[in-house]
Amino acid sequence: MMLEIDILRAVKITIVLLGLVLVYLAAKSYRQNGKTEMAFLSAGFAFIAVGSVAAGLLFEFMGLSLTQVSLVEGLMIVAGFMLIIYAIYGFD
């Protein structure tokens, strides 16, 4: 059981690190080009990365159940994807 939790922690840390790289690159592009689309793209990636962090923190320190944590993470991912879709298709 402990091995699975350690693997899950490693996966979550990897998700956060890769998410932060994407947020940085999109924010950098926004600063260079000033395109609003890139700001929404950066926010979308941030929501996805933060959702993973929030799930881990809520499970580890707040004592929420796995179902509750999965719901919070899922809602953050949905919000992130909505922002990414808006960044890609929302500006005409």
C-alpha positions, 0 to 999 in steps of 0.5 A, spaced: 500 500 500 505 504 501 508 503 494 502 505 491 502 512 495 509 513 493 508 512 486 502 516 486 505 522 490 511 521 484 506 522 479 502 528 482 509 531 483 511 530 475 504 533 473 505 539 477 512 540 474 510 539 467 504 543 468 508 549 471 513 549 465 506 549 461 504 555 465 511 559 464 511 558 457 504 560 455 505 566 460 512 568 457 508 568 450 503 572 453 508 577 455 512 577 449 505 577 444 500 581 448 495 576 446 489 574 450 489 567 448 495 566 451 493 568 458 487 564 458 491 558 455 496 559 461 490 560 466 487 553 463 494 549 465 495 553 471 488 550 473 490 543 471 496 543 475 493 546 481 487 541 481 493 536 482 496 539 488 489 541 491 487 534 491 494 531 494 493 536 499 486 535 501 487 528 501 494 528 505 492 534 510 485 535 510 483 528 511 478 528 505 476 521 502 478 519 496 471 520 492 471 528 495 478 529 493 477 526 486 471 531 485 475 537 487 481 535 482 476 533 476 472 540 477 479 543 477 481 539 471 474 541 467 475 548 469 482 548 466 480 545 459 474 550 459 479 555 459 484 552 454 478 551 449 476 558 450 483 560 449 483 556 442 476 557 439 473 563 443 477 569 440 474 570 433 
